[in-house]
Amino acid sequence: LKHVTKQEKFEVEFAFVARNRKAADALSAQLKTETNYSVRIDPFVDRKREYWVEAKTGPMTVSQEVIDQCVTRMVDYAKQHACIYDGWGTLVPAK
């Protein structure tokens, strides 16, 4: 985030691991309702009964403070549904 200007906007993705489809669906519903992020659920190919949940923001201004606040919320959402918060990422175009 050191080289990101305040004028630039990025889509940020947050990733989670859910033990089963029920947990993935519950986490997805909460994320859609409380954050308005787009959410995708995919089964893990090599792990039985586990699901990958990915939440994606719309374009937003990113700073360390904003990311820290988002991560705190994502960790809380994961705990509420017995899921694992796996991290965040974004694509930064080359200059």
Secondary structure as UniProt FT lines:
FT   TURN            2..3
FT   TURN            6..7
FT   STRAND          9..10
FT   STRAND          12..18
FT   HELIX           21..35
FT   STRAND          38..43
FT   TURN            48..49
FT   STRAND          51..56
FT   STRAND          60..61
FT   HELIX           64..80
FT   TURN            81..82
FT   STRAND          84..90
//
